Amino acid sequence: MILLFDTNILLHFLRQSAVSKQVEADFDPFRPTNKLLLSIVSEGEIRSIAIQSNWSVLRRQTLESELLDFAVIPIRSKDIIHRYAEIDAYSQNRMAGKPLPMTARNMSKNDLWIAATASILHAKLLTTDNDFDHLDGVYLDLAKIKV
């Protein structure tokens, strides 16, 4: 299984929270047959969190160790860029021939990149956020973990 962690899931793993235990029970993400992905956007977000929260040296070392488990995916791929634009238009209900069955959704630019990456790579997106709900089954396979 191809799994793409949203930033919040990675943060839960660093905290060893109940959410991380739930992900382990439901998806066994570190099983050798699974492929773990992380958008470069999530890497930037988690590093920003570390700086802003003044993480200790030990916690930053733990982050570096955790990041080794992931293939970090850049966003410079033409396919990801085009999917970003398509998901943004769809979310704003401005996609010709593909109406959004609800009111328009404002997604953060980072979430758009993460969604586009998961979509193009056919990865199951693991998140705790509601921000991706309208894309489930349309652009991506979403696994929303309850907090």
C-alpha positions as CSV (number, residue, x, y, z in Angstrom):
1,M,0.0,0.0,0.0
2,I,1.2,3.5,-0.8
3,L,0.6,5.9,2.1
4,L,1.2,9.6,2.1
5,F,1.3,11.1,5.6
6,D,-0.2,14.6,6.1
7,T,1.9,16.8,8.3
8,N,-0.4,16.3,11.3
9,I,0.0,12.5,11.1
10,L,3.8,12.9,11.1
11,L,3.5,15.2,14.1
12,H,1.3,12.6,15.9
13,F,4.0,9.9,15.3
14,L,6.7,12.2,16.7
15,R,4.5,12.7,19.8
16,Q,3.7,8.9,19.9
17,S,0.1,9.9,20.5
18,A,-3.0,7.7,20.4
19,V,-3.5,8.8,16.8
20,S,-0.2,7.2,15.8
21,K,-1.2,4.0,17.6
22,Q,-4.4,4.0,15.7
23,V,-2.6,4.5,12.3
24,E,-0.3,1.6,13.3
25,A,-3.2,-0.7,14.1
26,D,-5.2,0.2,11.0
27,F,-2.5,0.5,8.4
28,D,0.7,-1.1,9.7
29,P,2.6,1.7,7.8
30,F,6.1,0.4,8.5
31,R,5.4,-3.0,7.1
32,P,8.1,-3.7,4.4
33,T,5.5,-4.0,1.6
34,N,4.1,-0.5,2.3
35,K,5.6,2.6,0.7
36,L,5.7,5.6,2.9
37,L,5.6,9.0,1.3
38,L,5.8,12.6,2.5
39,S,5.3,15.7,0.4
40,I,8.2,18.1,0.5
41,V,5.6,20.6,1.7
42,S,5.0,18.5,4.9
43,E,8.7,18.4,5.5
44,G,8.8,22.2,5.3
45,E,5.8,22.5,7.6
46,I,7.2,20.1,10.2
47,R,10.6,21.8,10.2
48,S,8.9,25.2,10.7
49,I,6.9,23.7,13.6
50,A,10.2,22.6,15.1
51,I,11.8,26.0,14.8
52,Q,8.7,27.9,16.0
53,S,8.2,25.6,19.0
54,N,11.9,25.6,19.8
55,W,12.2,21.8,19.8
56,S,15.1,20.3,21.8
57,V,18.1,18.8,20.1
58,L,16.8,15.3,21.0
59,R,13.4,16.0,19.5
60,R,15.0,17.3,16.3
61,Q,17.1,14.2,16.1
62,T,14.0,12.1,16.5
63,L,12.5,14.1,13.6
64,E,15.5,13.4,11.4
65,S,15.3,9.7,12.2
66,E,11.6,9.6,11.4
67,L,12.1,11.4,8.1
68,L,14.4,8.5,7.0
69,D,11.4,6.2,6.8
70,F,9.8,8.3,4.0
71,A,10.4,9.0,0.4
72,V,10.1,12.8,0.3
73,I,8.3,13.8,-2.9
74,P,9.1,17.1,-4.6
75,I,6.3,19.2,-6.2
76,R,8.1,20.2,-9.4
77,S,6.5,17.4,-11.4
78,K,4.3,18.7,-14.2
79,D,1.7,16.1,-13.3
80,I,1.6,17.3,-9.7
81,I,1.5,21.0,-10.8
82,H,-1.4,20.3,-13.2
83,R,-3.3,18.3,-10.5
84,Y,-2.8,21.2,-8.0
85,A,-4.5,23.6,-10.5
86,E,-7.3,21.1,-11.1
87,I,-8.0,20.5,-7.4
88,D,-7.9,24.2,-6.7
89,A,-10.4,24.9,-9.5
90,Y,-12.6,22.0,-8.3
91,S,-12.5,23.1,-4.7
92,Q,-13.6,26.6,-5.7
93,N,-16.4,25.1,-7.8
94,R,-14.9,26.6,-11.0
95,M,-14.1,23.3,-12.8
96,A,-16.0,23.2,-16.1
97,G,-17.9,20.0,-16.4
98,K,-17.0,18.8,-12.8
99,P,-19.2,20.7,-10.3
100,L,-18.4,20.5,-6.6
101,P,-21.6,19.0,-5.0
102,M,-21.4,21.6,-2.1
103,T,-20.3,25.2,-1.5
104,A,-16.8,26.1,-2.5
105,R,-14.0,25.1,-0.3
106,N,-11.0,27.2,0.5
107,M,-8.0,25.0,0.9
108,S,-4.6,26.2,2.1
109,K,-2.0,26.2,-0.6
110,N,0.1,23.6,1.3
111,D,-2.9,21.3,1.5
112,L,-3.5,21.7,-2.2
113,W,0.1,20.5,-2.8
114,I,-0.3,17.6,-0.5
115,A,-3.6,16.5,-2.1
116,A,-2.1,16.8,-5.6
117,T,0.9,14.7,-4.6
118,A,-1.3,12.0,-3.1
119,S,-3.6,12.1,-6.1
120,I,-0.9,11.7,-8.8
121,L,0.9,9.0,-6.9
122,H,-2.3,7.1,-6.1
123,A,-1.4,7.1,-2.4
124,K,-3.8,6.8,0.4
125,L,-3.7,10.2,2.2
126,L,-3.6,9.8,6.0
127,T,-4.8,12.9,7.9
128,T,-6.8,14.1,10.8
129,D,-8.0,17.2,8.9
130,N,-11.4,17.9,7.4
131,D,-9.8,20.0,4.7
132,F,-9.5,17.0,2.2
133,D,-13.0,15.5,2.7
134,H,-14.5,16.9,-0.5
135,L,-11.7,15.3,-2.5
136,D,-12.2,11.8,-1.2
137,G,-13.3,9.4,-4.0
138,V,-12.9,12.2,-6.6
139,Y,-9.2,13.0,-6.6
140,L,-7.8,10.9,-3.8
141,D,-8.2,8.0,-1.4
142,L,-8.6,9.6,2.0
143,A,-8.1,7.9,5.4
144,K,-9.2,10.3,8.0
145,I,-8.0,9.4,11.5
146,K,-10.2,10.5,14.4
147,V,-8.5,12.5,17.1
